[in-house]
Amino acid sequence: MIEFHDVSKIFDDGTRAVDQFSLTLPSHQTTVFVGSSGSGKTTLLRMINRMVDPTQGRIVIDGDDIAAVNPVRLRRRIGYVLQAAGLLPHRTVIDNIATVPRLNGVPKVAARAAARELLGTVGLDDSLAHRYPSQLSGGQQQRVGVARALASDPNILLMDEPFGAVDPIVRAELQQELNRLQRELGKTVVFVTHDIDEAFMLADQVVILKQGGVVAQVGTPGQILANPADDFVASFIGADAGKRQLHLQHRQGDGDVTLVVDGEGRPTGVLAQAPADGGSSPS
């Protein structure tokens, strides 16, 4: 469990990035910080592994104040995924993944063996093990970045807009992959994005931030969609423009299907029949 207690961050130029932020991030769930540029979301993320230290307040992980923990040791036990993957260009895929275990003293053979297993975990073929980052697609690089973050089996995984630099199709695939990994591994994930749809897709808990790290609303995607806290939240999620008010529309000209249409009349999906076993069916 990650706890923020009255945390503020003022940078040397006087910018107040975060102002008296207090919140508990539950264990084994995905919390998404979402907001526009200047909302303090990345600063909050980077304070968890002490890439940035707060000006005031405390951050506590599983009962321990992280101010008393060596920053390097702290970072080696917390997974961290960047937007641009941040892979070492002169190292192969398998050695990139094995980086943190090797720094923690794991023998090279054992670290490489574990890294090879992680390739399959993140959906990559074993044949990529000895390629270099420049020989991979953007989506493959991001999967390697996730594998590297998981290599030391951390309890906490920090993800700073990790899918922002890939095209929409790959981004959707990576979002689905992250949901699958979270179901299987049950990490405490803290994810940063400016995209509210991505936040709703990934999060157990969504934290919508205003400028300066001020919390506009915290809740599950369903809670926020059903009851936006104020006009700011309603505008941010698109509820004020009717974009979240979906209805069904039957169009024979579209192949005799029932479309799901937003408040502006734009098709957003197709209503599918539920499977016979009562489970849900993707649309």
C-alpha positions as a printed NumPy array, in Angstrom:
array([[  0.   ,   0.   ,   0.   ],
       [  1.267,   3.467,  -0.935],
       [  0.195,   6.414,   1.222],
       [  0.656,  10.102,   0.478],
       [  0.39 ,  12.282,   3.578],
       [ -0.015,  16.025,   2.927],
       [  2.622,  15.954,   0.171],
       [  3.68 ,  19.122,  -1.652],
       [  6.407,  19.792,  -4.21 ],
       [  7.753,  23.232,  -5.039],
       [ 10.577,  23.304,  -7.59 ],
       [ 13.538,  25.696,  -7.433],
       [ 11.911,  28.093,  -9.913],
       [  8.92 ,  28.468,  -7.606],
       [  6.573,  26.175,  -9.533],
       [  4.16 ,  24.438,  -7.179],
       [  3.712,  21.097,  -8.922],
       [  1.798,  19.378,  -6.109],
       [ -0.116,  21.001,  -3.266],
       [ -0.962,  19.125,  -0.056],
       [ -1.793,  15.832,  -1.744],
       [ -3.12 ,  13.049,   0.493],
       [ -4.321,   9.694,  -0.832],
       [ -3.971,   5.95 ,  -0.303],
       [ -3.191,   3.769,  -3.321],
       [ -4.484,   0.246,  -2.605],
       [ -2.272,  -2.81 ,  -2.942],
       [ -2.604,  -5.169,  -5.919],
       [ -4.726,  -2.691,  -7.867],
       [ -4.111,  -0.203, -10.674],
       [ -4.334,   3.477,  -9.767],
       [ -4.242,   5.901, -12.691],
       [ -3.268,   9.549, -12.316],
       [ -4.89 ,  11.448, -15.175],
       [ -4.762,  15.144, -15.991],
       [ -3.506,  17.692, -18.455],
       [  0.038,  19.061, -18.616],
       [  0.973,  20.771, -15.353],
       [ -1.376,  18.701, -13.197],
       [  1.509,  17.139, -11.259],
       [  0.779,  13.552, -12.25 ],
       [  4.35 ,  12.656, -13.278],
       [  5.769,  14.457, -10.247],
       [  3.551,  12.356,  -7.988],
       [  4.68 ,   9.178,  -9.743],
       [  8.372,  10.085,  -9.515],
       [  8.093,  10.858,  -5.811],
       [  7.16 ,   7.215,  -5.149],
       [ 10.645,   5.994,  -6.156],
       [ 12.402,   9.17 ,  -5.   ],
       [ 13.362,  10.371,  -8.455],
       [ 11.829,  13.536,  -6.988],
       [ 11.71 ,  14.255,  -3.252],
       [  8.736,  16.121,  -1.778],
       [  9.168,  19.602,  -0.36 ],
       [  6.915,  18.636,   2.517],
       [  4.84 ,  15.694,   3.63 ],
       [  5.486,  11.95 ,   3.769],
       [  5.142,   9.008,   1.426],
       [  4.78 ,   5.64 ,   3.126],
       [  5.037,   2.235,   1.455],
       [  3.799,  -0.739,   3.494],
       [  4.335,   1.202,   6.709],
       [  7.835,   2.499,   5.89 ],
       [  8.535,   6.2  ,   5.309],
       [ 10.532,   6.17 ,   2.066],
       [ 12.535,   9.232,   3.144],
       [ 14.498,   6.834,   5.362],
       [ 15.18 ,   4.369,   2.538],
       [ 18.278,   4.548,   0.337],
       [ 17.021,   5.929,  -3.033],
       [ 19.026,   3.486,  -5.154],
       [ 17.819,   0.459,  -3.185],
       [ 14.271,   1.799,  -3.32 ],
       [ 14.368,   2.146,  -7.121],
       [ 15.76 ,  -1.354,  -7.605],
       [ 12.731,  -2.862,  -5.865],
       [ 10.178,  -0.758,  -7.797],
       [  9.525,  -1.373, -11.496],
       [  9.571,   1.72 , -13.72 ],
       [  8.36 ,   1.965, -17.33 ],
       [  8.952,   5.136, -19.363],
       [  7.18 ,   6.455, -22.454],
       [ 10.201,   5.871, -24.673],
       [ 11.028,   2.477, -23.082],
       [ 14.504,   3.766, -22.1  ],
       [ 16.28 ,   0.617, -23.271],
       [ 20.064,   0.509, -23.378],
       [ 20.862,   0.584, -27.124],
       [ 24.143,  -1.328, -26.858],
       [ 22.591,  -4.281, -24.999],
       [ 20.494,  -7.092, -26.41 ],
       [ 16.879,  -7.578, -25.408],
       [ 17.697, -10.335, -22.944],
       [ 20.457,  -8.298, -21.298],
       [ 18.22 ,  -5.221, -21.092],
       [ 15.641,  -7.271, -19.211],
       [ 18.311,  -8.761, -16.918],
       [ 19.757,  -5.338, -15.99 ],
       [ 18.232,  -4.863, -12.514],
       [ 18.641,  -8.487, -11.35 ],
       [ 22.32 ,  -8.287, -12.342],
       [ 22.68 ,  -5.036, -10.353],
       [ 21.088,  -6.824,  -7.409],
       [ 23.725,  -9.557,  -7.569],
       [ 21.875, -12.295,  -9.457],
       [ 24.353, -14.423, -11.457],
       [ 24.363, -13.743, -15.196],
       [ 23.13 , -17.188, -16.232],
       [ 20.203, -17.104, -13.788],
       [ 19.298, -13.513, -14.698],
       [ 19.276, -14.341, -18.403],
       [ 17.166, -17.459, -17.86 ],
       [ 14.578, -15.458, -15.929],
       [ 14.674, -12.753, -18.599],
       [ 13.947, -15.305, -21.303],
       [ 10.859, -16.471, -19.384],
       [  9.662, -12.876, -19.113],
       [  9.698, -12.535, -22.893],
       [  6.808, -14.965, -23.039],
       [  5.071, -13.252, -20.118],
       [  4.855,  -9.959, -22.044],
       [  3.902, -11.629, -25.315],
       [  7.229, -11.584, -27.154],
       [  8.772, -14.419, -29.118],
       [ 11.956, -16.024, -27.813],
       [ 13.622, -15.308, -31.174],
       [ 13.886, -11.62 , -30.167],
       [ 16.158, -12.348, -27.197],
       [ 19.417, -11.463, -28.957],
       [ 18.209,  -8.523, -31.001],
       [ 19.052,  -4.928, -30.146],
       [ 16.43 ,  -2.247, -29.385],
       [ 16.955,  -0.598, -32.779],
       [ 15.839,  -3.849, -34.425],
       [ 12.448,  -3.807, -32.67 ],
       [  9.2  ,  -2.008, -33.404],
       [  7.942,   0.613, -30.968],
       [  5.421,  -1.807, -29.5  ],
       [  8.049,  -4.496, -29.048],
       [ 10.352,  -2.018, -27.308],
       [  7.593,  -1.105, -24.858],
       [  6.961,  -4.775, -24.082],
       [ 10.684,  -5.21 , -23.378],
       [ 10.475,  -2.154, -21.113],
       [  7.643,  -3.78 , -19.176],
       [  9.579,  -7.061, -18.953],
       [ 12.629,  -5.219, -17.607],
       [ 10.455,  -3.498, -14.987],
       [  9.112,  -6.901, -13.898],
       [ 12.494,  -8.626, -13.843],
       [ 13.171,  -8.076, -10.151],
       [  9.605,  -9.201,  -9.289],
       [  8.681,  -5.844,  -7.718],
       [  5.52 ,  -5.349,  -5.698],
       [  5.079,  -1.895,  -7.266],
       [  5.119,  -1.021, -10.964],
       [  5.285,   2.657, -11.998],
       [  4.277,   3.5  , -15.58 ],
       [  4.757,   7.048, -16.903],
       [  2.644,   7.421, -20.081],
       [  4.236,   4.204, -21.393],
       [  2.009,   3.858, -24.457],
       [  1.961,   7.486, -25.582],
       [  4.583,   7.127, -28.322],
       [  3.02 ,   4.248, -30.271],
       [  0.231,   4.251, -32.843],
       [ -3.412,   3.736, -31.744],
       [ -3.604,   0.077, -32.809],
       [ -0.431,  -0.89 , -30.918],
       [ -1.543,   1.238, -27.973],
       [ -4.819,  -0.678, -27.714],
       [ -2.915,  -3.977, -27.858],
       [ -0.554,  -2.859, -25.079],
       [ -3.458,  -1.715, -22.906],
       [ -5.076,  -5.136, -23.25 ],
       [ -1.731,  -6.782, -22.493],
       [ -1.315,  -4.724, -19.327],
       [ -4.803,  -5.705, -18.151],
       [ -3.92 ,  -9.354, -18.764],
       [ -0.636,  -9.056, -16.861],
       [ -2.362,  -7.369, -13.95 ],
       [ -4.95 , -10.15 , -13.728],
       [ -2.15 , -12.727, -13.667],
       [  0.43 , -10.946, -11.494],
       [ -1.61 ,  -8.655,  -9.214],
       [  0.987,  -5.888,  -8.869],
       [  0.379,  -2.496,  -7.301],
       [  0.412,  -0.429, -10.497],
       [  0.597,   3.365, -10.623],
       [ -0.039,   4.611, -14.151],
       [  0.149,   8.157, -15.54 ],
       [ -1.75 ,   9.325, -18.615],
       [ -3.439,  12.403, -20.074],
       [ -6.017,  10.202, -21.829],
       [ -9.207,   9.669, -19.811],
       [-10.31 ,   6.747, -21.997],
       [ -7.027,   4.973, -21.272],
       [ -7.512,   5.701, -17.571],
       [-11.014,   4.206, -17.583],
       [ -9.793,   1.115, -19.463],
       [ -6.93 ,   0.33 , -17.081],
       [ -7.823,   1.634, -13.643],
       [ -9.336,   0.183, -10.528],
       [ -8.954,   3.669,  -9.053],
       [ -8.88 ,   6.855, -11.154],
       [ -7.398,  10.087,  -9.756],
       [ -8.366,  13.129, -11.839],
       [ -5.994,  16.031, -11.187],
       [ -6.303,  19.763, -11.721],
       [ -3.337,  22.104, -12.128],
       [ -0.842,  21.895,  -9.282],
       [ -1.692,  18.347,  -8.243],
       [ -5.083,  19.288,  -6.803],
       [ -7.465,  16.311,  -6.708],
       [-10.667,  16.904,  -8.648],
       [-12.142,  13.438,  -8.04 ],
       [-11.111,   9.947,  -6.972],
       [-13.171,   6.873,  -7.732],
       [-13.703,   3.836,  -9.888],
       [-14.419,   4.481, -13.572],
       [-18.083,   3.638, -12.934],
       [-18.374,   6.043, -10.014],
       [-16.848,   8.927, -11.954],
       [-18.911,   8.287, -15.078],
       [-22.124,   8.057, -13.071],
       [-21.452,  11.006, -10.747],
       [-18.86 ,  13.584, -11.919],
       [-17.859,  15.631,  -8.868],
       [-18.185,  19.027, -10.557],
       [-18.208,  20.878, -13.863],
       [-14.443,  20.45 , -14.262],
       [-14.693,  16.656, -14.058],
       [-17.765,  16.552, -16.292],
       [-15.876,  18.572, -18.923],
       [-12.71 ,  16.496, -18.554],
       [-14.462,  13.19 , -19.107],
       [-16.734,  14.584, -21.841],
       [-19.985,  14.196, -19.918],
       [-20.898,  17.876, -20.351],
       [-20.924,  17.472, -24.136],
       [-23.018,  14.342, -24.044],
       [-20.132,  12.156, -25.225],
       [-20.715,   9.699, -22.37 ],
       [-24.466,   9.492, -22.876],
       [-24.677,   6.388, -25.037],
       [-27.815,   4.991, -26.626],
       [-28.726,   2.234, -29.038],
       [-29.612,   2.837, -32.663],
       [-30.805,   0.179, -35.092],
       [-29.636,   0.729, -38.671],
       [-30.596,  -1.742, -41.364],
       [-28.317,  -0.001, -43.849],
       [-25.321,  -0.866, -41.68 ],
       [-25.895,  -4.577, -42.079],
       [-28.932,  -4.9  , -39.822],
       [-26.966,  -4.325, -36.617],
       [-27.599,  -2.349, -33.457],
       [-25.05 ,   0.433, -33.002],
       [-24.   ,   2.079, -29.744],
       [-24.055,   5.828, -30.475],
       [-22.712,   8.712, -28.361],
       [-24.464,  11.969, -27.543],
       [-23.153,  13.564, -30.731],
       [-24.545,  10.795, -32.909],
       [-21.221,   9.09 , -33.592],
       [-21.089,   5.268, -33.586],
       [-18.845,   3.982, -30.799],
       [-19.452,   0.253, -31.077],
       [-21.77 ,  -2.588, -32.009],
       [-24.125,  -4.274, -29.573],
       [-23.299,  -7.977, -29.52 ],
       [-25.451, -10.834, -28.346],
       [-24.437, -12.264, -24.988],
       [-22.931, -15.793, -25.217],
       [-25.159, -18.673, -24.264],
       [-23.166, -19.257, -21.056],
       [-24.11 , -15.797, -19.805],
       [-20.613, -14.324, -20.08 ],
       [-19.865, -10.983, -21.618],
       [-19.069, -10.58 , -25.293],
       [-16.753,  -7.919, -26.709],
       [-18.277,  -5.389, -29.046]])
